[in-house]
Amino acid sequence: MVTLGIRNFTDRIGDGAGEPLLDVENGEELMHIQPLVAIVLANRPPESPGTLYITTKRIIWLSDVERESGYVVDFLSISLHAVSTDPEAYALPCIYAQVETLTTGEEQSDSDSIHSLDISEIEEMRLIPSDPTQLDDLFDIFCQCAELNPDPDAEPEDEPNWDFNADQIEEADVADCEDPENPIGFSNGEHELSRSVLELQIDDQRFQDASEEMGRDTDSGHQ
């Protein structure tokens, strides 16, 4: 059963800092381990670097310093993930994720402080690797695992129609695959479609430019 939101995680096995206990009975498999990753929940201060474990079902972060400190979030709770390198958005390059919670969409009172929120109510998470060159690889792994966890409540769709005419391409709303307040990335499962539509738009524009250039050359030849 999927639990929305970020939760504390203490299920470790092994000596020292240990490793996360996976739900192997339900098919959970480890996909990637990334050491020296700091985590930031909402606007709280970064926690000391730990180890990031990405599985086929969950994102697990374990502190390397405190064995009882760790967090977990199911991929089905991740509504958006992106690579963030804009210093105006956050000072350090990171993987940015929006997390769906049981209180998503509810207005918080002015008296609520991000520090007083329960962990399960936090809707933003940043993962900051010590080596920023690892961000693209981490993003790709996030995408792979997101595709392994489609929304169970989504209605089944017919096979997509990939035949577009020029007008349809121009009217395609790429913003549907982006969060309007966070144009740094794409919602889970939509990044490839967005990229494909964008490439089609670019190619179509180049074709139009070339046609206009040929038209001008032809007109000049008749003068």
Secondary structure, 3 states (H helix, E strand, C coil): CCCCCCEECCCEECCCCCEECCCHHHCCCEEEEEEEEEEEECCCCCCCCEEEEEECCEEEEEECCCCCCEEEEEHHHEEEEEEECCCCCCCCCEEEEEECCCCCCCCCCCCCCCCCCCHHHCCEEEEEECCHHHHHHHHHHHHHHHHCCCCCCCCCCCCCCCCCCHHHHHHCCHHHHEECCEEEEEECCCHHHHHHHHHHHHHHHHHHHHHHHHHHHHHHHHC
